Amino acid sequence: MNAIGLVECKNVSKGIVVTDEMLKSAGITLLSSGAICPGKYVTIVGGELSAIRASVDRAKIVAEDGLIDTFVIGNLGKNVLEAVSGSIEVKKKRSLGIIETFTAASAIEAADAAVKSGYVELIEVRLARGMGGKCFVTLTGDVSDVRAAVDAGALLASEKGMLINTEVIANPHEELWDSIL
């Protein structure tokens, strides 16, 4: 699998229909599909780049005015999917970077841009569960690398009008790390 695509819909029923059409339109693999807050629906698919593009293009047609956001990424950055699933074990706690966005698509894109811009380790990509539709990315590394990664992710999200805020904490308190990890 060399590419992933994401489609975010305004409501669950439209999201289910869109997911079905995506799966029928191209030779892709369903990586994740489900409801997120506040009643949105996100589908992530993987496969060959051309098949992913075709499925996301089909989703845009089927979703009509129910579409919130989409993306296609050809070479996903290291551990981005693992960060979305929350299965990353942080080896070394250093500075902490946070990128907060309005959509799941923009959070994953920001995480991808962040890991491609510096020597950082993703901690988590939290997708709108229990947060009123907001999403965030957390990462760690040396403070200069974290700042560069946060800036890269923030730039991408802000270009789409989806950036809420960013923060970099040079030396987080141990109790904060305990609550994050």
Salt bridges, closest charged atoms under 4 A:
GLU8 OE2 - LYS40 NZ 2.83
ASP20 OD2 - LYS24 NZ 2.78
GLU21 OE1 - ARG58 NH2 2.92
GLU64 OE1 - LYS14 NZ 3.59
ASP69 OD1 - LYS160 NZ 2.77
GLU109 OE1 - LYS160 NZ 2.69
ASP112 OD2 - LYS116 NZ 2.94
GLU124 OE2 - ARG126 NE 2.67
ASP151 OD1 - ARG147 NH1 3.01
GLU174 OE2 - LYS93 NZ 2.61
